[in-house]
Structure formats: C-alpha cells, structure tokens
Amino acid sequence: MHLGNSSWGLSTFSFYLMGIPGLEESQHWIALPLGSLYLLALVGNVTILFIIRIDPSLHQPMYLFLAMLAAIDLILASSTAPKALAVLMSHSCEIWYPTCLTQMFFIHAFSSMESGVLVAMAMDRYVAICHPLHHTTILTPGVIGRIGLVVLARGLLLLIPFPILLHHLIFCQSVVISHAYCEHMAVVKLACSDATVNRAYGLVVALLVVGFDVFAIGVSYSLILCAVLRVPGRDARLKAFGTCGSHICVILVFYVPGMFSFLTHRFGHNVPHHVHVLLATLYLLVPPALNPLVYGVKTQQIRQRVLRVFYVKDKVSKH
C-alpha cells in the first residue's frame, strides 16, 4: 500500500519520530543533558542579545554580527530541542506532516544562515586586522544590515525547495523516522517514489553552502595570517591572533560535527545509527550552547559588561 500526498490530507498525515534507535530504554536519561544544553543556549544567547542591545559601546561590527549569530542560534535550538525532548522524555512521537516540513526547513535554513554569519565574522576580522583605520567606515551599520539580508535571503531561497520537493514524494505505509527530529535525508529515505532529485539537490546545497563558506573563511584567515606575520613584535602578533581566537573556536564547533553528521548520513554505513542520530542532535544544540560561553570568556568587553550587570543587580537587591 502506497500513501501519497494526494490521498492524505495534510492535516491528518503524520510521521512518527523514533528518537534514538537502539537506546529507547535510556532515552529519558539522554534527554537530561540535551535539556541542559537547550537551557544553556536560551540563557546564553538571550544574555548576549540583551548585553549588546543595552550597551552602545558594543554597537560595533563584531558585536552586531555576534547578535545575528545569537538570534540564529536561538531559533535553531528552539526548532529542534522542544520536540526532540518531548520524544525522548514522554514518547510524544507523532509529528504532523506540515509541522515536520516546517521543522526541517527551519533547521536547514538557519544552519545555512549560521554558516553565512560565520563568513561575515571572518570578513570582519580581516578588515579589523588588515585595515584597522577603515574598519568602521567599511563595515557601517548599513553595510552590516545588507550583509544580514543577503545571509537571510540565501538561507531562505536555497532551502525553500526542500519542503516543495518532499511534497511531491509518495511515502510508504511505514512513516517512522529513525531520528529525534525531521532531518531532510531521514524523511527522504522513507519515500517509495524516486527521490533522486531530492538527494541530488540536498547534496548540491550542502556542498555549495559549506564549500563556498569554508573557502571564504579560509581565504580571510590566510590574508589575516600574512598580515599578522608582517607585524613587528611578538606581543603585537599574539594580540592580533587573540582577537580571532573566539571566532576560530566557534567555527570548529560548528563545522566539525556538522561535516561528520553530513558524511555519515550519506557514506558512513558502518557508523551505528544511534551514534549518528545522537551526534546529529548534539550538532544542533552544542554550538548554540557553547557560542555564548566562548564569546563571554574570550571577549573582554562582553565579559565585563555581563559582570557589571549582575554586580549592579546584586547591589540593588542588597539595598
């Protein structure tokens, strides 16, 4: 029996999320650290946005891009965690077809946007180090706003075809997704009809986004490295490298697990499925949770502003 979108109303057609296959008995324990990561992501990114919003001295290119990153991380984590935690903790496995497509679109679109913002932040570091006298005149608020719009438009335009192409597939009687959330390839694998176009487009988008962004980041840091090596004095060079440290950490946290998840989904047939699902879920929660900590620890201005806010609140509460 084959079930297509023509025979199922969109309001009644549902998928069932399996959670983490093979670890059903311990899923509620796994939900605890995942829930902690989500809570950390919410608190950390809201704090970053609040601090940048209230402090005019932080209305500079680096921090405006950081605010974009924090907003994207909030949406990315909130698109994944609530349903994944419901599946793991209370076995609330059913997800309506439109909801599944919406979740899938948000996850992949905002992952693309996060990658784009990391490119913009690499360009910001290049301008700040290689053209320090013209940093604020090159990256004006208007330019930063246009960069943000380009990042947003790219994420939307490239990922809108995902749900549209899926809508034309015919699904088998089995509609159980072996995942904790609606991941594109996990849904595509359920189709009975030919999904070659879906697979090919997903691969092209992943290679295009990651390939271009990693190349652009690599070029930016190559130019930064050449400029820094020409700076006289060891202390000056270390200071210049130090301004890039937090951004490099965020890049590694985002791309390394992301590439592992992408490659294992398509080529890692020997990787246990529960390992892949667990890492894919962590990939969407760890960067949003760690990014505020990385910037909070490594960026002196943000660290001091956060401490000042809590110090003032502590003094007010005592009086």
QUIWO-V375728 format. One line per field, one symbol per residue. psi: psi as a letter, one per 30 degrees, with the letter a starting at -180 (. if undefined). A space follows every 50 residues. Layout:
psi->???
This chain:
psi->kkjlfffkkfffkkljkfbjkfgefgefeefeeeeeeeeeeeeeeeeeee eeefjffghleefeeeeeeeeeeeeeeffeeeeeeeeeeghifkkleeee eeeeeeeeefeeeeeeeeeeeeeeeeeeefiefgeffeileeeeeeeeee eeeeeeeefefeeeeefflkklejhjkilfljkeeeeeffkelkgeeeee eeeeeeeeeeeeeeeeeeeefeeeeeeeffkkkeeeeeeeeeffeeeeee eeeeeeeeeeeeeeeefiffkkefeeeeeeeeefeeeeefeeeeeeefje eeeeeeeeeeeeeeeeee.
